[in-house]
């Protein structure tokens, strides 16, 4: 209980610092002695903007509600993460995790997700909701029922016909390719890959989002998508290429990659080389390619089971939430999609808690009907 009380005192201290910063504009002084809180705050100017947008929020009332609702047995690390994020962002209000009076109408968020499945080169479909160990044309396919399927072989095979891993909305899945490369696919994604790679190049095709840890080899590894191709020898990167998205991205964690972007309407291509910490963003309709430094941890938060959005449009956030929980999202007013929001929360908290946070932060409301979510104000 002493640890909980200490964190409540810390939250009060941060609140006082923010109140003081409101008066004199010294945003750089907020939580200066806490590197972790400084990381949560992000850019002070953005904090200022959000405080101005949500200046009517009663932080002291929210803190008191949090104190009343706090359970002594709650783990310190989780508790601290929520206090730190909420106290710094203001837009959520300290104690949002225990917020019980949101106007959003959203019953249970524990939806039964459809399992991932394989489509083999002969058209055979294998559901990955059970343990599997099978021999297939000299190849061994192993599924541990722990979210990962592996393709293993002891000798060179002649077949390079394509297989497909399909990951429906509402779930994620990992794949180990025959060369040892590991791929983690996000919700609503597919990966087309051969049982065994050719000697000239290791080529796969991605639709959706994938986190790649590529086994180093002298044979190039190429990820193809509708409008962006990524070529590496061995590295770690994240690629987002959902067909319905207006922007396709590749974010590099380690190594070096060559990114080639191409339009669907002509043969024009644009190429760039990424080093760690850089992201290539391509807009196929506008034929615009740009490279920016990004927060790699934020870009790959989904890989750790987190939602982490900083100054992101509500439309984009709800698209990702819809994929992650197999929900269909519609907006009453398109202008609501442009509202900016900050979120940092574990995915396993469920979409109920996430929608409550968004409601507190922005004032938008939600109505659930089956798997359909209506966003209105």
ZALUM-871575 format. One record per residue (C-alpha): residue number from 1; chain; x, y, z. Coordinates in Angstrom, 2 decimals. Last residue first. Example, Ala and Ser with C-alpha at 12.3 -4.5 7.8 and 13.67 -1.06 7.14 Angstrom:
! ZALUM-871575
(2 "A" (13.67 -1.06 7.14))
(1 "A" (12.30 -4.50 7.80))
//
This chain:
! ZALUM-871575
(377 "A" (-20.69 13.49 -30.92))
(376 "A" (-20.62 10.34 -33.06))
(375 "A" (-18.63 7.18 -33.70))
(374 "A" (-20.65 4.06 -34.57))
(373 "A" (-19.05 0.70 -33.85))
(372 "A" (-20.28 -2.40 -35.66))
(371 "A" (-19.38 -5.90 -34.43))
(370 "A" (-22.83 -6.39 -32.88))
(369 "A" (-24.30 -2.91 -32.51))
(368 "A" (-21.99 -0.70 -30.49))
(367 "A" (-22.44 3.04 -29.98))
(366 "A" (-19.48 5.32 -29.35))
(365 "A" (-19.15 8.92 -28.20))
(364 "A" (-16.67 11.67 -28.97))
(363 "A" (-15.63 13.96 -26.10))
(362 "A" (-11.98 13.95 -27.16))
(361 "A" (-9.84 12.70 -24.29))
(360 "A" (-12.54 11.22 -22.08))
(359 "A" (-14.21 9.45 -25.03))
(358 "A" (-10.86 8.27 -26.37))
(357 "A" (-10.02 6.76 -22.99))
(356 "A" (-13.42 5.08 -22.77))
(355 "A" (-12.90 3.70 -26.27))
(354 "A" (-9.62 2.14 -25.20))
(353 "A" (-11.15 0.65 -22.07))
(352 "A" (-13.93 -1.04 -24.04))
(351 "A" (-11.50 -2.08 -26.79))
(350 "A" (-9.83 -4.62 -24.56))
(349 "A" (-7.23 -4.31 -21.83))
(348 "A" (-5.32 -6.93 -23.83))
(347 "A" (-4.12 -4.22 -26.23))
(346 "A" (-1.99 -2.57 -23.56))
(345 "A" (-2.36 1.20 -23.40))
(344 "A" (-0.70 4.41 -24.58))
(343 "A" (-2.99 6.83 -26.38))
(342 "A" (-2.64 10.45 -27.58))
(341 "A" (-5.34 11.92 -29.84))
(340 "A" (-5.87 14.28 -32.75))
(339 "A" (-9.38 14.88 -34.12))
(338 "A" (-9.40 14.57 -37.91))
(337 "A" (-11.76 11.58 -38.02))
(336 "A" (-14.45 13.63 -36.29))
(335 "A" (-14.67 15.80 -39.41))
(334 "A" (-16.12 12.84 -41.33))
(333 "A" (-19.34 13.15 -39.26))
(332 "A" (-21.40 10.11 -38.29))
(331 "A" (-18.23 8.00 -38.33))
(330 "A" (-18.25 4.25 -39.06))
(329 "A" (-16.16 1.44 -37.58))
(328 "A" (-16.50 -2.27 -38.34))
(327 "A" (-14.84 -4.28 -35.59))
(326 "A" (-12.52 -7.30 -35.81))
(325 "A" (-10.69 -6.35 -32.59))
(324 "A" (-7.26 -5.47 -34.00))
(323 "A" (-8.56 -4.41 -37.39))
(322 "A" (-11.14 -2.03 -35.93))
(321 "A" (-8.63 -0.65 -33.44))
(320 "A" (-6.27 0.13 -36.32))
(319 "A" (-8.98 1.90 -38.32))
(318 "A" (-10.12 3.67 -35.15))
(317 "A" (-6.66 5.13 -34.62))
(316 "A" (-6.37 6.26 -38.23))
(315 "A" (-9.70 8.10 -38.07))
(314 "A" (-8.84 9.53 -34.66))
(313 "A" (-5.86 11.27 -36.20))
(312 "A" (-2.53 10.65 -34.44))
(311 "A" (-0.73 13.09 -32.11))
(310 "A" (1.14 10.28 -30.40))
(309 "A" (-0.31 6.80 -30.71))
(308 "A" (0.88 3.76 -28.76))
(307 "A" (-1.34 0.68 -28.71))
(306 "A" (0.50 -2.18 -27.11))
(305 "A" (0.87 -5.95 -27.56))
(304 "A" (4.65 -5.81 -27.89))
(303 "A" (4.54 -6.10 -31.71))
(302 "A" (1.82 -3.45 -31.72))
(301 "A" (4.35 -1.02 -30.21))
(300 "A" (6.46 -1.23 -33.39))
(299 "A" (6.00 2.37 -34.58))
(298 "A" (6.06 3.70 -31.02))
(297 "A" (9.31 1.93 -30.19))
(296 "A" (10.85 3.11 -33.47))
(295 "A" (10.21 6.76 -32.65))
(294 "A" (10.60 8.26 -36.10))
(293 "A" (13.17 10.02 -38.30))
(292 "A" (11.58 10.85 -41.63))
(291 "A" (11.79 9.79 -45.29))
(290 "A" (9.31 10.99 -47.89))
(289 "A" (7.88 9.47 -51.05))
(288 "A" (5.02 11.18 -52.92))
(287 "A" (3.29 9.55 -55.88))
(286 "A" (0.06 11.38 -54.94))
(285 "A" (-2.09 8.27 -55.22))
(284 "A" (0.71 5.97 -54.07))
(283 "A" (1.51 7.91 -50.88))
(282 "A" (4.85 6.53 -49.70))
(281 "A" (6.33 6.86 -46.22))
(280 "A" (9.90 5.63 -45.62))
(279 "A" (10.84 5.51 -41.94))
(278 "A" (14.24 6.10 -40.38))
(277 "A" (15.48 4.95 -36.97))
(276 "A" (18.08 2.54 -38.35))
(275 "A" (19.32 3.39 -41.88))
(274 "A" (17.06 3.56 -44.91))
(273 "A" (17.97 3.69 -48.59))
(272 "A" (15.66 5.40 -51.06))
(271 "A" (14.11 4.60 -54.43))
(270 "A" (11.34 6.14 -56.52))
(269 "A" (9.76 4.38 -59.50))
(268 "A" (7.82 5.54 -62.55))
(267 "A" (6.25 2.73 -64.58))
(266 "A" (2.76 4.24 -64.68))
(265 "A" (-0.71 3.96 -63.11))
(264 "A" (-0.05 1.58 -60.22))
(263 "A" (2.71 3.79 -58.86))
(262 "A" (6.03 2.47 -57.64))
(261 "A" (8.14 2.70 -54.52))
(260 "A" (11.55 1.07 -54.06))
(259 "A" (13.03 0.80 -50.57))
(258 "A" (16.63 -0.34 -50.02))
(257 "A" (17.27 -1.60 -46.50))
(256 "A" (20.03 -1.26 -43.93))
(255 "A" (20.77 -2.97 -40.62))
(254 "A" (18.56 -2.59 -37.55))
(253 "A" (15.18 -1.05 -36.68))
(252 "A" (13.98 0.24 -40.05))
(251 "A" (10.43 1.49 -40.57))
(250 "A" (8.68 0.82 -43.88))
(249 "A" (5.45 2.64 -44.63))
(248 "A" (2.52 2.65 -47.05))
(247 "A" (0.11 5.61 -46.95))
(246 "A" (-3.44 5.88 -48.30))
(245 "A" (-4.49 2.68 -46.55))
(244 "A" (-7.05 0.35 -48.18))
(243 "A" (-4.48 -2.12 -49.53))
(242 "A" (-2.75 -2.46 -46.13))
(241 "A" (1.00 -2.06 -46.59))
(240 "A" (2.74 -1.54 -43.26))
(239 "A" (6.33 -2.74 -43.02))
(238 "A" (8.43 -3.15 -39.89))
(237 "A" (12.16 -3.81 -40.05))
(236 "A" (14.93 -6.07 -38.78))
(235 "A" (17.98 -6.93 -40.90))
(234 "A" (19.66 -9.40 -43.22))
(233 "A" (20.37 -9.02 -46.92))
(232 "A" (17.64 -6.49 -47.61))
(231 "A" (15.23 -5.34 -50.36))
(230 "A" (11.89 -3.64 -49.64))
(229 "A" (9.24 -3.22 -52.35))
(228 "A" (6.43 -0.65 -52.19))
(227 "A" (3.22 -0.07 -54.17))
(226 "A" (1.20 -3.30 -54.02))
(225 "A" (3.63 -5.11 -51.75))
(224 "A" (6.86 -7.02 -52.26))
(223 "A" (9.28 -8.04 -49.53))
(222 "A" (12.68 -8.95 -50.91))
(221 "A" (15.44 -10.94 -49.20))
(220 "A" (18.70 -10.84 -51.16))
(219 "A" (20.85 -14.01 -51.17))
(218 "A" (24.19 -13.39 -49.49))
(217 "A" (22.45 -14.32 -46.26))
(216 "A" (21.44 -12.80 -42.94))
(215 "A" (18.22 -14.16 -41.46))
(214 "A" (15.53 -11.49 -41.67))
(213 "A" (13.62 -10.33 -38.59))
(212 "A" (10.48 -8.94 -40.23))
(211 "A" (7.52 -7.23 -38.53))
(210 "A" (4.52 -7.39 -40.84))
(209 "A" (1.52 -5.22 -41.66))
(208 "A" (-1.13 -5.71 -44.33))
(207 "A" (-0.61 -7.34 -47.72))
(206 "A" (2.87 -8.79 -48.00))
(205 "A" (4.53 -10.76 -50.82))
(204 "A" (7.66 -12.85 -50.25))
(203 "A" (10.87 -13.18 -52.28))
(202 "A" (14.17 -14.77 -51.30))
(201 "A" (16.40 -14.20 -54.33))
(200 "A" (18.75 -15.95 -56.75))
(199 "A" (18.88 -19.39 -55.09))
(198 "A" (15.11 -19.83 -54.98))
(197 "A" (13.41 -19.98 -51.61))
(196 "A" (11.82 -23.10 -50.17))
(195 "A" (8.16 -23.54 -49.22))
(194 "A" (7.49 -20.31 -51.08))
(193 "A" (5.85 -17.22 -49.52))
(192 "A" (2.61 -15.23 -49.67))
(191 "A" (1.93 -13.24 -46.51))
(190 "A" (-1.52 -12.04 -45.47))
(189 "A" (-2.66 -9.36 -43.02))
(188 "A" (-5.90 -8.37 -41.27))
(187 "A" (-4.38 -8.30 -37.80))
(186 "A" (-0.59 -7.99 -37.60))
(185 "A" (1.87 -10.50 -38.99))
(184 "A" (5.08 -11.48 -37.20))
(183 "A" (7.79 -12.72 -39.57))
(182 "A" (10.85 -14.76 -38.63))
(181 "A" (13.57 -15.61 -41.14))
(180 "A" (15.06 -19.08 -40.58))
(179 "A" (15.60 -19.85 -44.28))
(178 "A" (12.45 -22.05 -44.42))
(177 "A" (10.27 -19.27 -43.07))
(176 "A" (9.29 -18.93 -39.43))
(175 "A" (5.80 -17.49 -39.14))
(174 "A" (4.07 -15.48 -36.42))
(173 "A" (0.38 -14.70 -35.92))
(172 "A" (-1.96 -11.87 -34.92))
(171 "A" (-5.72 -11.73 -34.20))
(170 "A" (-8.87 -9.62 -34.50))
(169 "A" (-8.86 -9.21 -38.26))
(168 "A" (-7.83 -12.37 -40.06))
(167 "A" (-4.22 -13.62 -40.41))
(166 "A" (-3.78 -15.55 -43.66))
(165 "A" (-0.49 -17.36 -44.29))
(164 "A" (-0.11 -18.24 -47.97))
(163 "A" (1.94 -20.85 -49.81))
(162 "A" (3.67 -20.30 -53.13))
(161 "A" (5.34 -22.90 -55.34))
(160 "A" (9.11 -23.07 -54.87))
(159 "A" (9.31 -26.85 -55.20))
(158 "A" (12.76 -28.34 -55.84))
(157 "A" (13.70 -29.08 -52.27))
(156 "A" (17.13 -28.76 -50.72))
(155 "A" (17.58 -30.87 -47.64))
(154 "A" (16.60 -30.92 -43.97))
(153 "A" (13.50 -28.74 -44.22))
(152 "A" (11.55 -26.60 -41.77))
(151 "A" (8.49 -24.35 -42.17))
(150 "A" (7.39 -22.99 -38.80))
(149 "A" (4.03 -21.82 -37.38))
(148 "A" (3.76 -19.44 -34.44))
(147 "A" (0.93 -18.28 -32.18))
(146 "A" (1.31 -20.74 -29.35))
(145 "A" (-0.54 -23.62 -31.02))
(144 "A" (2.90 -25.19 -31.58))
(143 "A" (2.48 -25.33 -35.36))
(142 "A" (5.10 -27.39 -37.17))
(141 "A" (5.35 -27.91 -40.93))
(140 "A" (8.09 -30.29 -42.10))
(139 "A" (8.95 -30.20 -45.81))
(138 "A" (9.65 -33.25 -47.96))
(137 "A" (6.39 -32.80 -49.91))
(136 "A" (4.48 -32.03 -46.69))
(135 "A" (5.39 -33.74 -43.47))
(134 "A" (3.16 -32.76 -40.58))
(133 "A" (3.35 -31.52 -37.02))
(132 "A" (0.31 -29.51 -35.94))
(131 "A" (-0.97 -28.25 -32.59))
(130 "A" (-4.37 -26.58 -32.90))
(129 "A" (-5.92 -23.22 -33.81))
(128 "A" (-3.78 -22.90 -36.93))
(127 "A" (-6.43 -24.02 -39.45))
(126 "A" (-4.88 -25.74 -42.47))
(125 "A" (-6.21 -25.14 -45.99))
(124 "A" (-5.13 -27.37 -48.89))
(123 "A" (-4.84 -25.43 -52.14))
(122 "A" (-1.94 -27.48 -53.55))
(121 "A" (0.57 -24.74 -52.65))
(120 "A" (-0.64 -24.61 -49.06))
(119 "A" (-3.21 -22.18 -47.65))
(118 "A" (-2.38 -21.63 -44.01))
(117 "A" (-4.75 -20.38 -41.33))
(116 "A" (-5.13 -17.74 -38.63))
(115 "A" (-7.96 -18.23 -36.16))
(114 "A" (-11.17 -16.22 -36.16))
(113 "A" (-11.37 -14.00 -33.11))
(112 "A" (-13.91 -14.55 -30.34))
(111 "A" (-14.61 -11.07 -29.03))
(110 "A" (-13.62 -10.07 -25.52))
(109 "A" (-14.82 -6.49 -25.76))
(108 "A" (-17.91 -6.92 -23.59))
(107 "A" (-20.48 -4.12 -23.89))
(106 "A" (-19.85 -0.73 -25.50))
(105 "A" (-22.22 2.20 -25.03))
(104 "A" (-19.99 5.24 -24.68))
(103 "A" (-21.31 7.83 -22.22))
(102 "A" (-18.38 7.18 -19.89))
(101 "A" (-19.23 6.81 -16.19))
(100 "A" (-16.85 4.14 -14.91))
(99 "A" (-13.33 5.55 -15.14))
(98 "A" (-11.00 3.13 -13.36))
(97 "A" (-8.40 3.07 -16.13))
(96 "A" (-8.82 6.80 -16.55))
(95 "A" (-7.12 7.42 -13.20))
(94 "A" (-5.46 10.71 -13.91))
(93 "A" (-7.31 12.48 -16.72))
(92 "A" (-7.00 11.43 -20.36))
(91 "A" (-6.26 14.79 -21.91))
(90 "A" (-3.85 15.70 -19.12))
(89 "A" (-1.01 14.09 -21.12))
(88 "A" (1.52 14.07 -18.30))
(87 "A" (-0.71 12.84 -15.51))
(86 "A" (-2.31 10.26 -17.77))
(85 "A" (0.86 8.66 -19.06))
(84 "A" (2.67 8.60 -15.73))
(83 "A" (-0.33 7.41 -13.73))
(82 "A" (-1.09 4.65 -16.24))
(81 "A" (2.50 3.42 -16.42))
(80 "A" (2.87 3.63 -12.65))
(79 "A" (-0.08 1.33 -12.01))
(78 "A" (1.21 -1.23 -14.50))
(77 "A" (4.66 -1.28 -12.89))
(76 "A" (3.29 -1.23 -9.34))
(75 "A" (1.08 -4.28 -9.66))
(74 "A" (-2.40 -3.81 -8.24))
(73 "A" (-2.80 -5.43 -4.85))
(72 "A" (-3.60 -2.15 -3.08))
(71 "A" (-6.65 -1.47 -5.31))
(70 "A" (-7.10 2.07 -6.52))
(69 "A" (-10.72 3.21 -6.95))
(68 "A" (-10.80 5.89 -4.28))
(67 "A" (-7.41 7.26 -5.33))
(66 "A" (-8.43 7.32 -9.01))
(65 "A" (-11.62 9.20 -8.26))
(64 "A" (-9.56 11.75 -6.35))
(63 "A" (-7.20 12.09 -9.30))
(62 "A" (-10.09 12.65 -11.72))
(61 "A" (-11.51 15.35 -9.50))
(60 "A" (-8.10 17.02 -9.26))
(59 "A" (-7.66 16.85 -13.04))
(58 "A" (-10.93 18.65 -13.84))
(57 "A" (-10.87 18.85 -17.66))
(56 "A" (-11.85 22.29 -18.95))
(55 "A" (-8.45 22.95 -20.48))
(54 "A" (-8.85 20.16 -23.02))
(53 "A" (-7.77 21.88 -26.21))
(52 "A" (-5.37 24.19 -24.37))
(51 "A" (-3.88 21.25 -22.48))
(50 "A" (-3.52 19.39 -25.77))
(49 "A" (-1.58 22.21 -27.38))
(48 "A" (0.71 22.56 -24.37))
(47 "A" (1.49 18.85 -24.38))
(46 "A" (2.29 19.15 -28.07))
(45 "A" (4.74 21.94 -27.29))
(44 "A" (6.36 19.75 -24.66))
(43 "A" (7.26 17.07 -27.26))
(42 "A" (6.87 13.63 -25.75))
(41 "A" (5.27 13.55 -22.32))
(40 "A" (5.70 9.78 -21.96))
(39 "A" (9.47 10.04 -22.52))
(38 "A" (9.68 12.80 -19.92))
(37 "A" (7.77 10.55 -17.57))
(36 "A" (10.38 7.83 -18.00))
(35 "A" (13.25 10.26 -17.67))
(34 "A" (11.88 11.53 -14.31))
(33 "A" (13.67 14.58 -12.89))
(32 "A" (12.25 17.04 -15.42))
(31 "A" (8.66 16.02 -14.70))
(30 "A" (7.49 19.33 -16.26))
(29 "A" (10.33 21.85 -16.42))
(28 "A" (10.51 21.89 -20.25))
(27 "A" (6.92 23.17 -20.35))
(26 "A" (7.81 26.49 -18.73))
(25 "A" (4.72 28.32 -20.05))
(24 "A" (4.29 30.58 -17.01))
(23 "A" (0.76 29.89 -15.79))
(22 "A" (0.04 26.58 -17.48))
(21 "A" (3.50 25.39 -16.43))
(20 "A" (2.49 25.88 -12.80))
(19 "A" (-0.58 23.73 -13.31))
(18 "A" (1.62 21.12 -15.01))
(17 "A" (4.04 21.09 -12.09))
(16 "A" (1.15 20.78 -9.63))
(15 "A" (-0.19 17.79 -11.56))
(14 "A" (3.27 16.22 -11.53))
(13 "A" (3.45 16.51 -7.74))
(12 "A" (-0.04 15.07 -7.35))
(11 "A" (0.92 12.08 -9.52))
(10 "A" (4.06 11.52 -7.41))
(9 "A" (1.96 11.62 -4.23))
(8 "A" (-0.34 9.00 -5.77))
(7 "A" (2.74 6.96 -6.68))
(6 "A" (3.95 7.04 -3.08))
(5 "A" (0.52 6.01 -1.84))
(4 "A" (0.55 2.98 -4.15))
(3 "A" (4.02 1.99 -2.94))
(2 "A" (2.93 2.34 0.67))
(1 "A" (0.00 0.00 0.00))
//
